[in-house]
Amino acid sequence: RLGLFLQIPDLNGLHRAVQRRLIRRALVEVRGDLRSINVQHVDAILKLCMSLEGHDRVIVPGVDALRSFATLLLTTPGRLNSEKRHYRIDLAMGESVELPFEAGHLRLEPAGSEPQFCATVKGEPHFPADIVELDGEALTRGDCARPLYLRNWEPGDEMHRPGHSKPEKLKALFQEYKVLLWERRHWPVVLSGDEIVWARRFGCAEKFQRSAGTRRPVRLRYRECERTRVASESKGQKFTSL
């Protein structure tokens, strides 16, 4: 969907001549040929791979090369911004929803009497899942239910995670958890009214976490789509096309 992914530590372990051959092969995969591509273009892409921190970018004829932490993405220019960014989906108890842009699957359901940990666990085979348990009463305001919905992350979003002294910006958590730059665009969060309840990988907010006294527990299950999983687990392969 996006392009070709290369794991930089694997690439950097190769001889320089092999690196260049691999980059040329990847460029052919993305753009179809090597017309107008020279050794300076190939070396400019390899120069991106000299660091594993932060993000960097270079555009060569017909290819946009973007490094985010230890992953290199080769795609066609304009591809990353070709999809709409924003989405919003109302949530209802007992219903499963498929997120747009292959951002995953999510379900809310009544929880059993035995609480599970608020953590990332292995869900269905081959599909990493987040499972958190929430206080259903905290999701409402008095007797009037607050709108409960799912949307993409937006700049300025913040949440107060359990065990932390103050709210944190999701943008800062992206850096802390080394979330790849192109994965952030459609990153899912659940809100009750205007408060973030849960964010993918970061868990639930303290206010909404199930406690020993919770009378109406709710379980939230999130599962990645297969393409996202393949991209995140492609380490050890020369390159992965998605």
ZIDAWO-V313102 format. One line per field, one symbol per residue. ss: DSSP state (H for helix, E for strand, L for the rest). psi: psi as a letter, one per 30 degrees, with the letter a starting at -180 (. if undefined). burial: # if it has 16 or more other C-alpha atoms within 10 Angstrom, else .. A space follows every 50 residues. Layout:
# ZIDAWO-V313102
ss: ???
psi: ???
burial: ???
This chain:
# ZIDAWO-V313102
ss: LLLEEEEHHHHHLLLHHHHHHHHHHHHHHHHLLLLLLLHHHHHHHHHHLL LLLLEEEEEELLEEEEEELLEEEEELLLLLLLLLLLLEEELLLLLEEELH HHLLEEEEEELLLLLLLLEEEELLLLLEEEEEEEEHHHHEELLEELLEEE EELLLLLEELELLLLLLEEHHHHHHHLLLLHHHHHHLEEEEELLEEEEEL LLEEEHHHELLLLLLLEEEEEEELLHHHHHHHLLLLLLLEEL
psi: eebkkkjeeeefflleeeeeeeeeeeeeeeffagkgkafeeeeeeeefgf lgkbllkkkljgkjjkkjcgkkkklkkfeegfkkeklkkkkkkgkkkkkl ghgakkkklklafjklkjlklkblkgjkkkklkljefffljbfjklkklk llkkkfklljlkgkfllkkeeeeeeeghkkefffegkkkkkjbgkkekkk ffalkeegkklfgkfikkkkkkklleeeeeefggkfkelkk.
burial: ..#########.......##.###.##.###.........##..##.##. .#..##..##.###############..............#.....#.## #.#######.#...#..#.#......#############........### ####...#####.......##..#....###..#########..###### ##########......#########.....#..##...###.
